[in-house]
Structure formats: C-alpha cells, structure tokens
Amino acid sequence: MKILVTGATGFIGSHLVERLLTEGYQVRGMTRSPEKARLLQAKGVEPVIADLRDYGAVREAVRGATLVFHLGAIMSDWGPWRLFYEVNVGGTRNVLKAAYEEGVQRVVYTSSIAATGLEDYPGVKDESFPLTTTHHPYCRSKAEAEKVARQYIERGLPLVIIRPVYVYGPRERNVGIYTVARLLKVGFRLLPGDGSNYHHRVYVKDLVDALMLAAVSENAIGKTYIIGGPLTTAREFWGTLAKIMGTSIIWVPKLVGWMLALPFEMTYRLLRIQTPPLISFFRIGVLSNNNAWDFSRARQELGYEPRTGVEEGLQETVRWWKEHGWL
C-alpha cells in the first residue's frame, strides 16, 4: 500500500509520517520545499515537490496512491483571504478531485474545529454544529473546504473528515501554546479572563491515532469526527504549563487583553505586515472564549481514546522546545 501525505513536513503531518514509517508503510510525502523534500527522502519517504494550487502537480502526487491523508493547509490567524482560499479551499478541491479521478480507495481529510467558529459558546459542540460564516480567513477557509469535501462524498469518494480540537505537541509553533510559552519565558504572566472557560486541546500523537483509525474503519466513510483530548478549563491547562516552566499565571479582565492586542493589530494592519503579531484579537479570543467539543462519536465508532494527559503532553512539548532551542 502506498500512502500519500500532503503537508508531510508540517506539524501534524510530520508526526503522521513517522507513525506510518514505523508501521512499515510505503509513504509518499508532498511538500513545496526542495530542502524539505531532501529531508523526507533521508527518512525513507518518497518526496514529491508540488503546490496544492497546481492541479496537475497534485494529480501526479496522488497517482498510484491507495490512501491519501490530506493535511496540507495554511494554518495561521493572520494573512490575506485570497491565500487562505487558494490553498485551503482550492488546494483541498484539487486533492479530492485528483483522488476521485485516480480511484483512491480512501481519503482522510484533516479539517479543524475552526470550521465551526471559535467564538465564545456556552455549550458543548458536536459534529452537528453548523459551519461558521465568520469572515476570519482561517476559520472561513476550513468551513468552505469542508463544503467541498461533502460534495465529493456525495459523488462517491470514500472520504472521512477529521475535525480536531486545538492541537499541541512537539514542533508546534504557530497559534497554539508556543505563543503563551514564549510570553511566560520572558516573564509576561498575564492571561485574559478568569480561567473558568473550557479550553479543549488534543496531543498531536493522539490525533495521529485517530487519523490511523479513520483510515481503516469501514463505518467511517462519509462521516465527520471531532477528535479531542482531556477537557480542561483554561486555568487548569495554562496553570499546568506555567508550573512546568517554573512560573505562574495572573488572570486579568478580558478588556486588558483587548487593550494589549489593539496596538499590535493597528501597527500590523497599517504596515501590512504579513507575519502574525504575538498578541492579536484572535489570539485573545482563543484564550478567553469558552470552547468545548464532544468527541463521543469517535470513541464509539472509531474506538478512539486519547492516551496522553495534559501534564504529560505539556512536559513532552516543553522538553522538545528546549532541546531544539525554541525556548
């Protein structure tokens, strides 16, 4: 069996590739970077240099694959809508079209709970929660990409949609806990809210477990699964991170968070800086909004069960960051 992984050198994709190689699969990894392609080849992966926006190149990458894990995406809280649309929506359409035309036996598409929006929500969301109509480019692009996926399911493509909650672990350095860890390291201990909001995360290796299960379960085809880890409050999660880093959190009103983010937002937008600011309105919302998800369907139908506790996962993550000079 030959397996294609798009986004093979990304945060989640790199962990999935390692798992597949460990289990003896033939892996083809897709990346845009020649340098990263050489790194894949050194690990025993068949590298393919291709851009998700190039249908011809994507189809060549898909050709001959029995199973496709589609993880390639722009994952950021900052940037122009056109780029998010071209990569996350158009790129997903290209992968699924190629898989359909090439007769791939199974596609596992990694979406995100961002597809349902990350606004403050008092209850617990499940797979029936409607897709978001927000104008935030990442959330909106993931919602639009899921619509494309549903279209291909209706056309008969054997496709499973995985919708993970916030993912963390070694190699994560984007919108997640790495941002807070960097702030804690330099002595900035303020976080918005009172910490009572639910803050749902999943350790990356547990997510890989779910992806592997989705690839083999016959009952999974055509369905969407939320994948989560232990449900904790923000106070519990960030308090554990702070303890591991030898410090503590000071909780301040949300308004303080918005005020801290305002000069960053204004400066970055005025100067049209493409990289995301350290503190933004989106990140303040992620930290302080109540977000919890029900992943009981994955438990019941896939046999998924998170194996990693919050303290264990954070310890491994912080250790990896320090070993690699990120903290």
C-alpha positions in Angstrom: 0.0 0.0 0.0 1.4 3.4 -1.0 0.2 6.3 1.2 0.3 10.0 0.2 0.5 12.6 2.9 0.1 16.2 1.9 1.6 18.6 4.3 4.1 15.9 5.2 6.6 18.2 6.7 4.1 20.3 8.8 3.4 20.0 12.5 0.8 17.2 12.3 2.0 15.7 9.0 5.5 15.1 10.3 4.2 13.1 13.2 1.9 11.1 11.0 4.7 10.3 8.5 6.8 9.0 11.4 4.0 6.7 12.6 3.4 5.4 9.1 7.1 4.6 8.6 7.3 2.9 12.0 4.4 0.6 10.9 6.2 -0.3 7.7 4.1 1.6 5.1 5.4 3.0 1.8 5.0 6.7 2.3 5.0 9.5 -0.3 5.3 12.9 1.2 4.2 16.1 -0.6 5.9 19.4 0.1 6.6 22.7 -1.7 10.2 22.9 -0.5 13.1 21.1 -2.2 15.1 21.3 1.0 12.3 19.6 3.0 11.9 17.1 0.2 15.5 16.0 0.8 14.8 15.6 4.5 11.8 13.4 3.7 14.0 11.3 1.4 16.6 10.8 4.1 13.9 9.4 6.3 12.8 6.8 3.7 9.9 8.8 2.3 9.3 9.2 -1.4 9.3 13.0 -1.8 7.0 14.9 -4.2 7.6 18.6 -4.7 4.2 20.1 -5.5 2.0 23.1 -4.7 -1.6 22.4 -3.6 -2.7 25.1 -6.0 -1.3 23.3 -9.0 -3.8 20.6 -10.0 -1.5 18.9 -12.5 1.2 18.5 -9.9 -1.3 17.3 -7.3 -2.7 14.7 -9.6 0.8 13.4 -10.2 1.4 13.2 -6.5 -1.9 11.3 -6.0 -1.4 8.8 -8.9 -0.6 5.3 -7.6 -1.6 6.0 -4.0 -4.1 3.7 -2.3 -4.7 6.0 0.7 -4.4 9.8 0.9 -4.1 11.8 4.1 -4.8 15.4 3.2 -3.2 17.7 5.9 -1.6 20.4 3.7 -3.0 23.9 4.6 -2.2 27.5 5.6 -2.6 27.4 9.4 -2.4 30.9 10.7 -4.5 33.6 12.4 -3.2 36.3 10.1 -3.0 36.8 6.3 -5.0 37.7 3.2 -8.2 35.8 2.4 -7.1 35.0 -1.1 -4.1 33.0 0.1 -6.3 31.0 2.5 -8.9 30.4 -0.1 -6.4 29.3 -2.8 -4.6 26.8 -0.5 -7.2 25.6 2.0 -10.2 25.6 -0.3 -8.8 25.3 -3.8 -6.0 23.0 -2.6 -8.5 20.7 -1.0 -10.6 20.7 -4.1 -7.5 19.7 -6.1 -6.6 16.8 -3.8 -10.1 15.4 -3.7 -10.6 15.8 -7.4 -7.4 14.0 -8.1 -8.2 11.3 -5.6 -11.6 10.8 -7.3 -10.2 10.7 -10.8 -7.4 8.3 -9.8 -9.7 5.9 -7.9 -8.1 6.3 -4.5 -9.5 3.8 -2.0 -9.7 6.1 1.0 -9.1 9.8 1.7 -8.8 11.1 5.3 -9.1 14.9 5.3 -7.9 16.8 8.4 -10.2 19.8 8.9 -10.4 21.8 12.2 -12.9 22.8 14.8 -12.2 26.3 13.5 -14.6 25.3 10.7 -17.5 25.8 13.2 -16.0 29.1 14.5 -14.0 29.8 17.6 -16.4 32.4 19.1 -17.4 32.1 22.8 -20.0 29.3 23.0 -21.7 28.3 26.3 -22.4 24.7 25.5 -20.6 21.7 24.0 -20.4 21.4 20.3 -20.7 18.1 18.4 -20.5 17.2 14.7 -23.9 18.6 14.0 -22.9 22.1 14.9 -23.2 24.3 11.7 -20.2 25.5 9.8 -19.1 29.1 10.5 -19.9 32.1 8.4 -17.3 34.2 10.0 -15.0 36.5 8.0 -11.9 35.2 9.8 -9.8 33.8 6.9 -8.6 30.6 8.5 -12.0 29.6 10.1 -13.9 30.6 6.9 -11.5 28.7 4.6 -11.8 25.5 6.7 -15.6 25.8 6.6 -15.5 26.2 2.8 -13.1 23.3 2.4 -15.5 21.1 4.4 -18.2 22.0 2.0 -16.0 20.9 -0.9 -15.3 17.6 1.0 -19.1 17.0 1.4 -19.6 17.5 -2.3 -17.0 14.8 -3.1 -18.6 12.4 -0.5 -21.9 12.9 -2.4 -20.1 12.0 -5.6 -19.0 8.7 -4.1 -15.4 9.5 -2.9 -14.6 7.3 0.1 -13.7 10.2 2.3 -13.5 10.7 6.1 -13.4 14.2 7.7 -11.4 14.6 10.9 -12.1 17.7 12.8 -9.5 18.0 15.7 -9.8 20.5 18.5 -6.7 22.7 19.3 -3.7 20.5 18.6 -0.5 20.8 20.6 2.8 18.9 20.9 6.5 18.9 19.8 7.1 21.1 16.6 4.0 23.3 17.2 5.0 26.9 17.0 2.1 28.7 15.5 -1.1 29.9 17.2 -1.1 27.4 20.0 0.7 27.1 23.3 4.1 28.1 21.9 2.9 31.7 21.9 2.0 31.6 25.6 5.2 29.7 26.4 7.3 32.4 24.8 5.5 35.0 26.8 6.0 33.1 30.0 9.6 32.6 29.3 10.2 36.4 29.2 8.2 37.0 32.3 4.9 38.0 30.8 2.3 36.2 33.0 -1.0 37.9 32.2 -3.8 36.0 30.5 -7.3 37.3 29.8 -10.4 36.2 31.6 -10.7 34.3 34.9 -9.6 30.9 33.5 -13.0 29.3 34.0 -13.7 28.9 30.3 -13.3 25.4 28.8 -10.1 25.2 26.7 -10.1 21.9 24.8 -6.9 20.5 23.3 -5.6 17.2 21.9 -2.0 16.0 21.9 -0.6 15.5 18.4 0.2 11.8 18.8 -3.4 11.1 20.0 -4.6 12.9 16.9 -2.4 10.6 14.8 -4.1 7.6 16.5 -7.4 9.0 15.3 -6.1 9.5 11.7 -4.9 5.9 11.6 -8.3 4.6 12.9 -10.2 6.7 10.3 -8.1 5.2 7.6 -9.3 1.6 8.3 -12.8 1.9 9.8 -15.4 0.9 7.2 -18.1 2.7 9.2 -16.2 5.9 9.0 -16.6 6.6 5.2 -18.7 9.7 4.6 -18.7 10.9 8.2 -17.1 13.7 10.2 -15.4 13.1 13.6 -14.4 15.5 16.2 -11.1 14.5 17.9 -10.3 15.8 21.3 -8.2 15.2 24.4 -9.0 15.6 28.1 -11.4 18.5 28.6 -10.0 21.1 31.0 -10.5 24.7 31.9 -8.1 27.4 30.8 -7.0 27.8 34.4 -6.1 24.1 34.6 -4.4 23.9 31.2 -2.3 27.1 31.4 -1.6 26.6 35.1 0.0 23.3 34.3 2.1 24.9 31.5 3.2 27.6 33.9 4.1 25.1 36.6 6.2 23.1 34.2 8.0 26.3 33.2 8.5 27.4 36.9 6.2 30.3 36.9 2.5 31.2 37.4 -0.4 32.9 35.6 -2.0 36.2 36.6 -5.6 36.4 35.3 -6.8 39.8 34.2 -10.1 41.1 32.8 -10.7 40.4 29.1 -10.7 44.1 28.4 -7.0 44.2 29.4 -6.3 41.6 26.8 -8.1 43.5 24.1 -6.2 46.7 25.0 -2.9 44.9 24.8 -3.8 43.5 21.4 -5.0 46.8 20.0 -1.6 48.4 19.2 -0.3 45.2 17.7 -3.4 44.9 15.4 -3.2 48.6 14.4 0.5 48.5 13.7 0.5 45.3 11.7 -2.5 46.3 9.6 -1.2 49.8 9.0 2.2 48.5 7.9 0.7 45.5 6.1 3.0 43.1 7.9 2.3 39.5 6.7 3.6 37.6 9.8 1.1 37.4 12.7 1.6 39.6 15.7 2.5 38.0 19.0 -0.8 39.3 20.5 -3.9 39.7 18.4 -7.7 39.9 18.8 -8.0 36.4 17.5 -5.5 35.0 20.0 -7.1 36.8 22.9 -10.4 35.2 21.8 -8.9 31.8 21.6 -7.5 32.2 25.2 -10.6 33.6 26.8 -13.6 32.1 24.9 -15.5 29.1 26.1 -14.9 26.2 23.7 -15.6 22.6 24.3 -16.4 19.7 22.0 -18.0 16.3 22.3 -15.9 13.5 20.6 -18.0 10.6 21.8 -18.8 9.6 18.2 -15.1 9.0 17.6 -15.0 6.9 20.8 -18.0 4.8 19.8 -17.4 4.4 16.1 -13.6 4.6 15.6 -12.5 3.2 19.0 -10.6 6.4 19.6 -9.4 7.2 23.1 -6.8 9.9 24.0 -3.8 8.3 25.7 -2.0 11.5 26.8 -2.8 13.5 29.9 -2.4 17.3 29.9 0.6 17.3 32.2 2.4 14.5 30.3 1.7 16.2 26.9 2.9 19.6 28.1 6.0 18.2 29.7 7.0 16.4 26.4 6.2 19.5 24.4 8.2 21.9 26.6 11.1 19.4 26.8 11.2 19.2 23.0 11.1 23.0 22.6 14.0 23.4 25.0 16.1 20.6 23.4 15.7 22.3 20.0 16.4 25.8 21.1 12.9 27.1 20.7 12.6 28.2 24.4 
